[in-house]
Amino acid sequence: MSFLGVEQSLTGRRWIGPTVDIQRAAEMMEQQTNLPAAVCQVLARRGVPAMEAKGFLEPRLKDLLPDPRKMKDMEKAAARFLEAVNRRERIAVFADYDVDGGSSAALLLVWLRNMGLQATLYIPDRIDEGYGPNVPAMQTLARDHDLIICVDCGTLSHEPIAAAKGADVVVLDHHLGGETLPECVAVVNPNRQDEDGDLGYFCAAGVVFLMLVETGRQMRLAGQKGPDLMALLDLVALATVADVAPLIEANRALVRQGLKVMAGRKRHGLVALADVSRMDSTPSSYHLGFLLGPRVNAGGRIGKADLGARLLATDNPHEAAAMAERLDQLNTERRDIENAVRAAAMEQAEARGFDAPLVWAAGEGWHPGVVGIVASRLKEATGRPAVVIGLDGNEGKGSGRSVSGIDLGASIQKTATEGLLLKGGGHKMAAGLTVARDQLEPAMARLSDLLAKQGAGDLGPSDLKLDGMLMPGAAQIDLIEQIEKAGPFGAGAPAPRYAFPDLQVRFAKRIGESHLKLSLSDGMGGGLDAICFGAFDTALGPRLLEHGGARFHFSGRLEINTWGGRQSPQLRLEDAAEA
């Protein structure tokens, strides 16, 4: 049964409220724990028993962090790493060009610097070299280094790793593994096929952190002292959120503690990045995912691939300020490029049809650095897995994004194994591919078939799940702060959404190209400000801007808006329906 009778909202969704069982569980938890009702609603929805509620609200690493040795090859990887440190060997770090890769590299570079060692950083150019280790780069690194550590890549890089003659190679990764692993000292990856998958929620930086935990254990056994690992958690938190890893189990504690470390403003790169991003409030998972992450990514997308990792690792505040400024400029350029590609991709995909199991688009010269973001936009607009490909010469390089319940990475990997793609892989929600131009249509048709077998073709507009109903007067800062205690919120742990019934639009203003700023009123003195990002990419923007005095039900997530040093409650609007 729909919530507030909304069977079809302005975005085409049915609203679903909390079940009777969840409401009862929340009421019982409130009685047993004396926690605020809003917090109990969130915990009940997450399936947290009342007896575990207080522990859930204060996640501790010592309780949640798994034994690193639960991952295969972990002891071997840490032992070889420690041997290189003790022998003062030449170490190279080969990293992916995204936030997870850059953060993973920075973790190792900073740890080694604290041990008096300078490692070589190598991040491939997205356009010239593509994702992951390649033969020429690995051969060059092997000539001048004793140990090469591949982070956030390498699990499927059999030939490039074999080409690293004369150097040992350790892989610390989280992408889906194939049937065989490359020949090297160690491949530590919770998503290897011979792992049980229990730790598959870690991003690469989480795997690197666990390797450093195991290294610390081995050092203590040998009577050595290593660097302070807790001080590195800001990097782990950034990668975990930006790579859209689920905020469950140990990841909750890593991000919660990492945000506290970040608030201390000790890492020059993150301080400079926060300042150019105009962050004026305590760091949250939102800041990591939408302000800091995109700027770190901008270097790998359209600029110098290693800029983000260097920023995160630098111990020079002046260098950090210059690099942060450059990344901010690149991020602005990236947005302009993305908007152009998005418009063309949306037009092409719409002509092809939004009702297929796979929504895809390919275009001449589309920048490889933005195809992943555009794929995300297509996915959000259609509720379908999406792939966007930039064509150049005889090849196309693309990126895909999936929806919950559809494993895109496995389907792309299978398409590559069948020979329709030159290469491809990733994980459930995101993947990359390279395809020959003359195989584009058959490859996309086969990928669509594989996704259809998972049920992608049966997807309709998804229901919008709501946690309850509030009136504007209840949306106060203290309530929002209470709700935040149940966080951090993000992938796998969505922030609670509330419905605000039967409100008038008192004020509406278009912001930029696609956003909408609103002031809402219940007509009895209660009001609430709202912001709707991307409103004009849907039916929300036009209808609410030209509201004509109509009343609406609104839904979204509550947040604290900080402006000019003042704080106020704000609704991040996601949907609306005629009242």
Secondary structure, 3 states (H helix, E strand, C coil): CCHHHCCCCCCCCCEECCCHHHHHHHHHHHHHHCCCHHHHHHHHHCCCCHHHHHHHHCCCHHHHCCCHHHCCCHHHHHHHHHHHHHCCCCEEEEECCCHHHHHHHHHHHHHHHHCCCCCEEECCCCCCCCCCCCHHHHHHHHHHCCEEEEECCCCCCHHHHHCCCCCEEEEECCCCCCCCCCCCCEEECCCCCCCCCCCCCCCHHHHHHHHHHHHHHHHHHCCCCCCCCHHHHHHHHHHHHHCCCCCCCHHHHHHHHHHHHHHCCCCHHHHHHHHHCCCCCCCCHHHHHHHHHHHHHHHHHHCCCCHHHHHHHCCCHHHHHHHHHHHHHHHHHHHHHHHHHHHHHHHHHHHHCCCCCCEEEEEECCCCCCHHHHHHHHHHHHCCCEEEEEEECCEEEEEEECCCCCCHHHHHHHHHHCCCCCEEEECCCEEEEEEEHHHHHHHHHHHHHHHHHCCHHHCCCCCEECCEECCHHHCCHHHHHHHHCCCCCECCECCCCEEEEEEEEEEEEEECCCEEEEEEECCCCCEEEEEECCHHHCCHHHHHHCCCCCEEEEEEEEEEEEECCEEEEEEEEEEEEEC
